[in-house]
Amino acid sequence: MAKILYCVLIFSILSVCSATVCTDHTSCSCNLDAYSFINITHLEPPKGGFFQDGEMTESTDVIYFFAGCQDRKFNPKDYNFVNVTITPESASLIKCSSSIITINGTTVKQNCEVIGMANDIIFDLVPKIGDKDKIQYQISYQNPKRNQNPTIHLACDTYSSTDLKISNHATDNLILYSPLVCVQHISHHQLSSGSIFCIMFFVAFSTYFIGGALIMYFIRGARGMEILPNFDFWASIPGLIRDGLIYLLSGCRPFTVSSAKTYDRI
C-alpha cells in the first residue's frame, strides 16, 4: 500500500512539473501543451515606442523602457535625456537612471543602458503569487554576460490597456499588466451528430459481419461465402435493387417485373 501511495505522489509531482514547462517556445510565445499557450507578439507599445514606468525625481531616479518581444530603436533625446548615448541603439528592455554628483556645484549625470535583448527572453513558469496580482508567469532576460537577469511578471489583466510597473528597481523586477499576456486556450472541437452516427454505424457494421462470420465458421461449420451472416439475404440485394428500379421506371405497374413472384401471380 505504501508503495502505491508513493507512486501516486511521484506521478502527481511529475504532472504538476510538466504543466509548468514550455513544450515549445520562442521569444514571443510559450506552448504549455497542445491546447494552451502564451503569446506576447501583439504587445505593441503606444506610437511604436516603448512601455515605460518611473520618473526622474529626487526620490525616483529610474525609468524602464520595454518594447515587448522585439528590439526597437531607442533615442534618448526623444525622452529629454541630455548627452546620453546608448549601445546598441535597438533593444527590448532599457534602463535609464540619474545620479546627482556634487563637483564644484550640483551636476546631474544621466545614463541609459540596455539590460535585455529580445533573443535573450526566456519564459519562466512560476506558481501564482496571489489572486490580487494574478501573476502566473514571467519572462526573464537570460544573458551570461550580465550579473543580474531582469524579470517581467506577466499579470493577466482584464482591462484593455497595458501598463508597465516597477516592482523592484534594485533587482530589475517589473510587472506587466495586460490582457495580451493571459494564457490562451484552443477550443476542442466536438464531434457532430453526423460524425457520431457514422462511427456508430461502422462499428455496428463491422461487429455484425466480423462477429457473424466467426460464429458461422466456428459454431455452424460454414465455409466459403456461406460464412457471411444471412448470406441469402445479402446475395439477393442486387436483384431486389434491379427489380425496384424497373418497377419505378415502368410507372409503378406491378406486372412489369419479371421475377419468381410475378410468375406465381400469373
Buried (B, 14 or more C-beta within 10 A) or exposed (E): EEEEEEEEEEEEEEEEEEEEEBEEBBBBBBBBEEEBBBBBEEBBBEEEBBBBBBEBEEEBBBBBBBBBBBBBEBEBEEBEBEEBEBEEBBBBBBBBBBEEEEEEEEEEEBBBEBBBBBEBBBBBBEEEBEEEBBBBBBBBBEBEEBEEBBBBBBBBBEEEEBEBBBBEBEEBBBBBBBEBBBBEEEEEEEEEEEEEEEEEEEEEEEEEBEEBBEEBEEEEEBEEEBBBBEBEEEEEEEEEEEBEEBBEEEEEEEEEBEBEEEEEEE
